[in-house]
Each structure stands twice: as structure tokens, then as C-alpha cells.
Amino acid sequence: MQERLSNMAYAARPVVSTVAAVLLIILGVLIVVYPGLLVWLVGIALVLAGVALLTAGLTAGLTAASQAGR
């Protein structure tokens, strides 16, 4: 898992990696200070991941269907 995250950070631009690192640090501090926030953050992350996965799947299906119809 850590190797995968390292590869993603290496492939991303330095600005994106820096912003992501700062956001993760801020979220980590907030979770330590407000443990109840963890439930909300995990729930929101799961919803966003589900929407992203569904969108990617539907987009790939529509692209394949439109190319098959040509």
C-alpha cells in the first residue's frame, strides 16, 4: 500500500503532491482533536469513491458503445 502511494506521489506533479500532503496532515490533526469527525470523513470518502467508480464505469461503457456503433 505504501509503495503504491509513493508511486502515485512520484507520478504526480510536485504541487499536487505538496497540496495532498498538507491536506492529509490537516485531516490527521483534526481527527486526533475531534475523533467523531473520523466517521464523517470516512463516510464522505466512501461516497465520493463510489461516485467516481460508477462514473468511470458508465463513461467507459458509453465510449465502448459509441465506438462499436460506428
C-alpha positions as CSV (number, residue, x, y, z in Angstrom):
1,M,0.0,0.0,0.0
2,Q,2.8,2.4,0.9
3,E,4.6,1.6,-2.3
4,R,1.5,2.3,-4.3
5,L,1.0,5.7,-2.6
6,S,4.7,6.5,-3.1
7,N,4.4,5.7,-6.8
8,M,1.3,7.9,-7.1
9,A,3.0,10.8,-5.4
10,Y,6.1,10.4,-7.6
11,A,4.0,10.4,-10.8
12,A,2.0,13.4,-9.7
13,R,3.3,16.9,-10.1
14,P,5.2,18.4,-7.1
15,V,2.4,20.9,-6.4
16,V,-0.3,18.3,-6.3
17,S,1.8,16.1,-4.0
18,T,2.5,19.1,-1.7
19,V,-1.2,20.0,-1.5
20,A,-2.2,16.4,-0.9
21,A,0.4,16.1,1.9
22,V,-0.8,19.3,3.6
23,L,-4.4,18.2,3.4
24,L,-3.6,14.8,4.9
25,I,-1.7,16.4,7.7
26,I,-4.5,18.8,8.5
27,L,-7.1,16.0,8.3
28,G,-4.9,13.8,10.6
29,V,-4.7,16.6,13.2
30,L,-8.4,17.2,13.0
31,I,-9.1,13.5,13.6
32,V,-6.8,13.5,16.6
33,V,-8.5,16.6,18.1
34,Y,-12.1,15.6,17.1
35,P,-12.3,11.7,16.9
36,G,-16.0,11.9,16.0
37,L,-15.0,13.5,12.7
38,L,-13.5,10.3,11.5
39,V,-16.9,8.7,10.9
40,W,-18.0,11.6,8.7
41,L,-14.7,11.7,6.8
42,V,-14.8,8.0,6.1
43,G,-18.4,8.2,5.0
44,I,-17.8,11.1,2.7
45,A,-14.7,9.4,1.2
46,L,-16.7,6.2,0.5
47,V,-19.5,8.1,-1.2
48,L,-17.1,10.0,-3.4
49,A,-15.1,6.9,-4.3
50,G,-18.4,5.1,-5.2
51,V,-19.5,8.0,-7.4
52,A,-16.1,8.2,-9.1
53,L,-16.1,4.4,-9.7
54,L,-19.6,4.5,-11.1
55,T,-18.8,7.4,-13.3
56,A,-15.7,5.8,-14.7
57,G,-17.6,2.6,-15.4
58,L,-20.5,4.3,-17.1
59,T,-18.2,6.5,-19.1
60,A,-16.1,3.5,-20.3
61,G,-19.3,1.7,-21.3
62,L,-20.7,4.7,-23.2
63,T,-17.4,5.1,-25.0
64,A,-17.2,1.5,-26.0
65,A,-20.8,1.5,-27.2
66,S,-20.4,4.6,-29.3
67,Q,-17.2,3.2,-30.9
68,A,-18.9,-0.1,-31.7
69,G,-21.8,1.7,-33.4
70,R,-19.5,3.4,-35.9
